[in-house]
């Protein structure tokens, strides 16, 4: 596979809501064989209040949802300690960053919070604001 496109909660929420820019980005990635993914924790954080459950199910059937395993949380905890951040505020971003750092390269993350994810993901991951 030629890479990975990861969605944070805002990226996933916008995909649920059929945001034109995010849908176009995801479609282009899929057409190029780029894996579209997120974390299981991100699916909890994403805005789903006004989204029909069938839409959520359909979107998630087309996205690779990574389990947040002990290995992922250990890596995320290391990232938090390294950057002197607290899990309470940054836990889900740290888990997504841990997944990004081990995903097939090149990796792009769509996020509403590029500063935190750039810090946690490091220089090998492209972080784009949505």
N, CA and C of each residue as an Amber inpcrd file, in Angstrom:
protein
   390
   0.8340000  -1.1910000   0.0000000   0.0000000   0.0000000   0.0000000
   0.8730000   1.2480000   0.0000000   0.4320000   2.2620000  -0.7310000
   1.2680000   3.4550000  -0.8360000   1.0970000   4.4750000   0.2740000
   0.5100000   4.1230000   1.3770000   0.4330000   5.0860000   2.4590000
  -0.8470000   5.0000000   3.2540000  -0.9700000   5.9520000   4.1860000
  -2.1000000   5.9540000   5.1100000  -2.6060000   7.3770000   5.2940000
  -3.9220000   7.5220000   5.2950000  -4.5850000   8.7690000   5.6310000
  -5.3320000   8.5190000   6.9330000  -4.9300000   9.2040000   7.9980000
  -5.5670000   9.0470000   9.3040000  -6.4800000  10.2340000   9.5800000
  -7.6400000   9.9320000  10.1500000  -8.6030000  10.9710000  10.4990000
  -8.6580000  11.1280000  12.0080000  -8.5400000  12.3610000  12.4870000
  -8.7950000  12.6090000  13.9110000 -10.3000000  12.8080000  14.0640000
 -10.7420000  13.2050000  15.2440000 -12.1870000  13.2880000  15.4840000
 -12.8700000  14.3050000  14.5670000 -12.2230000  15.4260000  14.3040000
 -12.8370000  16.4180000  13.4210000 -12.8680000  15.9180000  11.9830000
 -11.8010000  15.2670000  11.5450000 -11.7900000  14.6920000  10.2010000
 -12.8930000  13.6600000  10.0330000 -13.0560000  12.7960000  11.0300000
 -14.0990000  11.7800000  10.9810000 -15.4840000  12.4250000  11.0610000
 -15.6420000  13.4120000  11.9290000 -16.9260000  14.1080000  12.0520000
 -17.3110000  14.7670000  10.7280000 -16.3430000  15.3720000  10.0740000
 -16.6290000  16.0100000   8.7900000 -16.9610000  14.9800000   7.7190000
 -16.3420000  13.8160000   7.7900000 -16.6900000  12.7550000   6.8510000
 -18.1160000  12.2740000   7.1160000 -18.4950000  12.1200000   8.3720000
 -19.8760000  11.7730000   8.7160000 -20.8540000  12.7870000   8.1300000
 -20.4900000  14.0780000   8.2290000 -21.3840000  15.1620000   7.8090000
 -21.2730000  15.4920000   6.3200000 -20.4870000  14.7080000   5.5940000
 -20.3170000  14.8520000   4.1440000 -19.6880000  16.1920000   3.7580000
 -18.7530000  16.6610000   4.5900000 -18.0120000  17.8700000   4.2610000
 -17.2990000  17.6570000   2.9300000 -17.5380000  18.5530000   2.0000000
 -17.0360000  18.3780000   0.6270000 -15.5170000  18.2060000   0.5660000
 -14.7800000  19.0280000   1.2950000 -13.3150000  18.9510000   1.2400000
 -12.8020000  17.6170000   1.7850000 -13.3500000  17.1750000   2.9090000
 -12.8900000  15.9140000   3.5070000 -13.3140000  14.7280000   2.6440000
 -14.5470000  14.7320000   2.1620000 -15.0050000  13.6450000   1.2910000
 -14.1240000  13.5490000   0.0550000 -13.8030000  14.6890000  -0.5460000
 -12.9350000  14.6980000  -1.7310000 -11.5500000  14.1480000  -1.4000000
 -11.0010000  14.5580000  -0.2790000  -9.6820000  14.0870000   0.1480000
  -9.6990000  12.5730000   0.3600000 -10.7210000  12.0740000   1.0510000
 -10.8300000  10.6370000   1.3390000 -11.0430000   9.8470000   0.0500000
 -11.8910000  10.3410000  -0.8420000 -12.1150000   9.6550000  -2.1140000
 -10.8350000   9.5810000  -2.9410000 -10.1020000  10.6750000  -3.0050000
  -8.8460000  10.6920000  -3.7600000  -7.8450000   9.7050000  -3.1650000
  -7.7600000   9.6840000  -1.8410000  -6.8450000   8.7400000  -1.1860000
  -7.2360000   7.3040000  -1.5140000  -8.5160000   6.9960000  -1.4060000
  -8.9860000   5.6380000  -1.6940000  -8.7000000   5.2420000  -3.1360000
  -8.9330000   6.1570000  -4.0620000  -8.6830000   5.8800000  -5.4760000
  -7.2060000   5.6170000  -5.7520000  -6.3240000   6.2140000  -4.9450000
  -4.8840000   6.0140000  -5.1210000  -4.3680000   4.8220000  -4.3310000
  -5.2590000   4.1010000  -3.6750000  -4.8480000   2.9280000  -2.9060000
  -4.2810000   3.2610000  -1.5380000  -4.5250000   4.4810000  -1.0850000
  -4.0600000   4.9010000   0.2390000  -5.0970000   4.4540000   1.2600000
  -4.6280000   3.7980000   2.3000000  -5.5140000   3.2870000   3.3330000
  -6.0560000   4.4510000   4.1660000  -7.3680000   4.5250000   4.3300000
  -8.0170000   5.5430000   5.1590000  -8.3100000   4.8860000   6.5040000
  -7.8620000   5.5290000   7.5920000  -7.9360000   4.8890000   8.9010000
  -8.1990000   5.9080000  10.0050000  -8.5200000   5.3760000  11.1620000
  -8.6680000   6.1540000  12.3830000  -8.4500000   5.1960000  13.5470000
  -8.5970000   5.7030000  14.7680000  -8.4830000   4.8300000  15.9350000
  -9.8710000   4.5620000  16.5090000 -10.0090000   3.4660000  17.2220000
 -11.2790000   3.1490000  17.8710000 -11.6820000   4.2600000  18.8360000
 -10.7150000   4.8590000  19.5220000 -11.0220000   5.9580000  20.4460000
 -11.5460000   7.1850000  19.6950000 -11.0330000   7.4160000  18.5030000
 -11.4890000   8.5540000  17.7160000 -12.9560000   8.3960000  17.3480000
 -13.3990000   7.1760000  17.1130000 -14.8080000   6.9640000  16.7790000
 -15.7120000   7.3650000  17.9440000 -15.2070000   7.2630000  19.1690000
 -15.9740000   7.7100000  20.3320000 -15.9800000   9.2290000  20.4610000
 -14.8680000   9.8350000  20.0850000 -14.7140000  11.2850000  20.2440000
 -15.4330000  12.0720000  19.1490000 -15.5850000  11.4660000  17.9720000
 -16.1840000  12.1760000  16.8350000 -17.6190000  12.5750000  17.1330000
 -18.0330000  13.6510000  16.5050000 -19.3930000  14.1680000  16.6880000
 -20.3720000  13.2850000  15.9320000 -21.1890000  12.5740000  16.6540000
 -22.1630000  11.6980000  16.0230000 -23.5840000  11.9990000  16.4850000
 -23.7560000  13.0470000  17.2600000 -25.0570000  13.3590000  17.8500000
 -26.1480000  13.5780000  16.7980000 -25.8320000  14.3010000  15.7430000
 -26.8400000  14.6150000  14.7290000 -26.7170000  13.7410000  13.4870000
 -25.9400000  12.6730000  13.5750000 -25.6970000  11.8170000  12.4210000
 -26.5160000  10.5420000  12.5660000 -27.1860000  10.1620000  11.5020000
 -27.9840000   8.9330000  11.5320000 -27.0420000   7.7370000  11.7420000
 -27.4090000   6.8100000  12.6130000 -26.5480000   5.6480000  12.8820000
 -26.1670000   4.8620000  11.6220000 -27.0500000   4.8130000  10.6380000
 -26.7140000   4.1060000   9.3960000 -25.5690000   4.8060000   8.6590000
 -25.5300000   6.1340000   8.7190000 -24.4350000   6.8820000   8.0860000
 -23.1200000   6.5550000   8.7770000 -23.1210000   6.5210000  10.1050000
 -21.9080000   6.1850000  10.8600000 -21.4360000   4.7870000  10.4940000
 -22.3460000   3.8390000  10.4790000 -21.9990000   2.4550000  10.1350000
 -21.4190000   2.3790000   8.7300000 -22.0200000   3.0820000   7.7880000
 -21.5510000   3.0580000   6.4100000 -20.1370000   3.6510000   6.3030000
 -19.9340000   4.8120000   6.9220000 -18.6120000   5.4490000   6.8760000
 -17.5630000   4.5350000   7.5080000 -17.8570000   4.0150000   8.6870000
 -16.8660000   3.1780000   9.3820000 -16.6020000   1.8580000   8.6620000
 -17.5350000   1.4270000   7.8220000 -17.2870000   0.2050000   7.0420000
 -16.2450000   0.4500000   5.9540000 -15.9630000   1.7020000   5.6730000
 -14.9910000   2.0660000   4.6350000 -13.6940000   2.6330000   5.2000000
 -13.6020000   2.6400000   6.5220000 -12.4210000   3.1710000   7.2020000
 -11.8110000   2.0470000   8.0430000 -10.4990000   1.9470000   8.0110000
  -9.7940000   0.9670000   8.8350000  -9.7220000   1.5170000  10.2600000
 -10.4600000   0.9230000  11.1890000 -10.4930000   1.3940000  12.5670000
  -9.5000000   0.5750000  13.3860000  -8.4370000   1.2360000  13.8320000
  -7.3870000   0.5720000  14.6070000  -7.8150000   0.3850000  16.0550000
  -7.6010000  -0.8030000  16.5570000  -7.8060000  -1.0350000  17.9840000
  -6.7640000  -0.2570000  18.7710000  -7.1430000   0.1840000  19.9510000
  -6.1990000   0.8410000  20.8410000  -5.7200000  -0.2280000  21.8200000
  -4.6370000  -0.8630000  21.4340000  -4.0840000  -1.9860000  22.1870000
  -3.1310000  -1.4900000  23.2730000  -2.6580000  -2.4230000  24.0750000
  -1.6610000  -2.0770000  25.0900000  -0.4100000  -1.5070000  24.4350000
  -0.0010000  -2.0740000  23.3210000   1.1810000  -1.5520000  22.6180000
   0.9610000  -0.1070000  22.1730000  -0.2320000   0.1930000  21.6660000
  -0.5390000   1.5610000  21.2520000  -0.5330000   2.4840000  22.4570000
  -1.1650000   2.0650000  23.5520000  -1.2140000   2.9490000  24.7230000
   0.1620000   3.1200000  25.3560000   0.9940000   2.0870000  25.3260000
   2.3630000   2.2400000  25.8320000   3.1300000   3.2650000  25.0030000
   2.9870000   3.1640000  23.6790000   3.6620000   4.1150000  22.7880000
   3.1140000   5.5300000  23.0200000   1.7810000   5.6470000  23.1530000
   1.1560000   6.9470000  23.4060000   1.6410000   7.5420000  24.7270000
   1.7540000   6.7110000  25.7620000   2.2320000   7.1970000  27.0640000
   3.6630000   7.7090000  26.9590000   4.4730000   7.0160000  26.1830000
   5.8510000   7.4720000  25.9670000   5.8650000   8.8300000  25.2700000
   5.0040000   9.0020000  24.2700000   4.9250000  10.2890000  23.5800000
   4.5000000  11.4010000  24.5380000   3.5270000  11.1120000  25.3820000
   3.0690000  12.1150000  26.3440000   4.1830000  12.4980000  27.3170000
   4.8790000  11.4990000  27.8410000   5.9890000  11.7890000  28.7700000
   7.0930000  12.5820000  28.0740000   7.4300000  12.1760000  26.8610000
   8.4960000  12.8480000  26.1160000   8.2000000  14.3310000  25.9250000
   6.9450000  14.6400000  25.6970000   6.5610000  16.0310000  25.4070000
   5.9350000  16.7400000  26.6000000   6.0220000  16.1070000  27.7780000
   5.5130000  16.6980000  29.0290000   4.0430000  17.1120000  28.9170000
   3.2450000  16.2230000  28.3300000   1.8110000  16.4550000  28.1900000
   1.0610000  15.4980000  29.1140000  -0.1700000  15.8590000  29.4420000
  -0.9640000  15.0320000  30.3450000  -2.0060000  14.2540000  29.5630000
  -2.1760000  13.0020000  29.9200000  -3.1120000  12.1300000  29.2410000
  -4.5320000  12.6310000  29.2370000  -4.9390000  13.3110000  30.3000000
  -6.3070000  13.8020000  30.4050000  -6.7040000  14.6350000  29.1870000
  -5.8390000  15.4700000  28.7380000  -6.1360000  16.3640000  27.6210000
  -5.7190000  15.7880000  26.2770000  -4.6400000  15.0230000  26.2530000
  -4.0170000  14.6210000  24.9960000  -4.0710000  13.1230000  24.7080000
  -4.7720000  12.3400000  25.5070000  -4.7260000  10.8810000  25.3870000
  -5.1380000  10.3780000  24.0030000  -6.2580000  10.8630000  23.4990000
  -6.7460000  10.3500000  22.2150000  -5.8230000  10.7910000  21.0840000
  -5.3370000  12.0220000  21.1230000  -4.3650000  12.4680000  20.1170000
  -3.0850000  11.6470000  20.1910000  -2.6350000  11.3290000  21.3930000
  -1.4130000  10.5350000  21.5470000  -1.6000000   9.1340000  20.9890000
  -2.7670000   8.5390000  21.1980000  -3.0390000   7.2100000  20.6350000
  -3.0500000   7.2760000  19.1090000  -3.6750000   8.3060000  18.5440000
  -3.6810000   8.4640000  17.0910000  -2.2630000   8.6820000  16.5650000
  -1.4640000   9.4610000  17.2860000  -0.0680000   9.6940000  16.8860000
   0.7370000   8.3970000  16.9380000   0.5000000   7.5760000  17.9490000
   1.2010000   6.2860000  18.0390000   0.8540000   5.4140000  16.8350000
  -0.4060000   5.4280000  16.4400000  -0.8210000   4.6720000  15.2520000
  -0.1840000   5.2710000  14.0050000  -0.1640000   6.5890000  13.9090000
   0.4300000   7.2590000  12.7460000   1.9100000   6.9110000  12.5910000
   2.6190000   6.8530000  13.6980000   4.0590000   6.5900000  13.6550000
   4.3840000   5.1670000  13.2030000   3.4140000   4.2590000  13.2950000
   3.6730000   2.8700000  12.8980000   2.9030000   2.4550000  11.6540000
   2.1070000   3.3470000  11.1000000   1.3010000   3.0380000   9.9140000
   2.1890000   3.0300000   8.6690000   1.7160000   2.3390000   7.6070000
   2.4580000   2.3580000   6.3420000   2.6470000   3.7890000   5.8410000
   3.8850000   4.1060000   5.5020000   4.2600000   5.4380000   5.0560000
   3.9750000   5.6010000   3.5690000   3.7890000   6.8230000   3.1010000
   3.7150000   8.0620000   3.8620000   2.3790000   8.1700000   4.5930000
   2.4030000   8.9000000   5.7010000   1.2130000   9.0630000   6.5250000
   0.8160000  10.5350000   6.5460000  -0.4790000  10.7650000   6.3530000
  -1.0630000  12.0930000   6.4730000  -2.1750000  12.0110000   7.5000000
  -2.2400000  12.9880000   8.4010000  -3.3020000  13.0600000   9.4010000
  -4.1440000  14.3000000   9.1140000  -5.4620000  14.1030000   9.0140000
  -6.3830000  15.2290000   8.8970000  -6.8930000  15.5510000  10.2930000
  -6.6940000  16.7950000  10.7300000  -7.0020000  17.1680000  12.1040000
  -7.4670000  18.6080000  12.2100000  -8.1800000  18.8910000  13.2760000
  -8.5320000  20.2760000  13.5840000  -7.4910000  20.9050000  14.5080000
  -6.5590000  20.0970000  14.9930000  -5.5630000  20.5570000  15.9650000
  -4.1520000  20.1900000  15.4800000  -3.6770000  20.8470000  14.4190000
  -2.3990000  20.4450000  13.8410000  -1.1920000  20.6380000  14.7580000
  -1.2380000  21.6290000  15.6370000  -0.0680000  21.8870000  16.4790000
   0.2390000  20.6950000  17.3920000  -0.7770000  20.1950000  18.0870000
  -0.5690000  19.0670000  18.9970000  -0.1640000  17.8130000  18.2410000
  -0.8360000  17.5440000  17.1280000  -0.5070000  16.3220000  16.4000000
   0.8440000  16.4100000  15.7060000   1.2520000  17.5840000  15.2420000
   2.5980000  17.7160000  14.6660000   3.6480000  17.3960000  15.7250000
   3.4350000  17.8900000  16.9310000   4.3490000  17.6260000  18.0280000
   4.4070000  16.1320000  18.3390000   3.2450000  15.4920000  18.4590000
   3.1900000  14.0860000  18.8450000   3.5940000  13.1370000  17.7160000
   3.2920000  13.4890000  16.4780000   3.5840000  12.5890000  15.3580000
   5.0270000  12.6580000  14.8920000   5.6560000  13.7980000  15.0600000
   7.0340000  13.9240000  14.6070000   7.1120000  14.3130000  13.1380000
   8.3320000  14.4690000  12.6530000   8.5510000  15.0270000  11.3170000
   8.2290000  14.0910000  10.1500000   8.0390000  12.7980000  10.3940000
   7.7950000  11.8820000   9.2790000   6.3230000  11.7930000   8.8960000
   5.4430000  12.4420000   9.6590000   4.0080000  12.4090000   9.4070000
   3.5550000  13.7970000   8.9780000   2.8340000  13.8600000   7.8510000
   2.2780000  15.1310000   7.3980000   0.9610000  15.3580000   8.1320000
   0.7930000  16.5320000   8.6800000  -0.4110000  16.8780000   9.4210000
  -1.0930000  18.0490000   8.7230000  -2.3690000  17.8380000   8.3410000
  -3.1190000  18.8620000   7.6160000  -4.3440000  19.2850000   8.4270000
  -4.5920000  20.5750000   8.4520000  -5.7560000  21.1090000   9.1570000
  -7.0020000  20.9510000   8.2970000  -8.0870000  20.4770000   8.9500000
  -9.3810000  20.3910000   8.2550000 -10.3760000  21.3180000   8.9110000
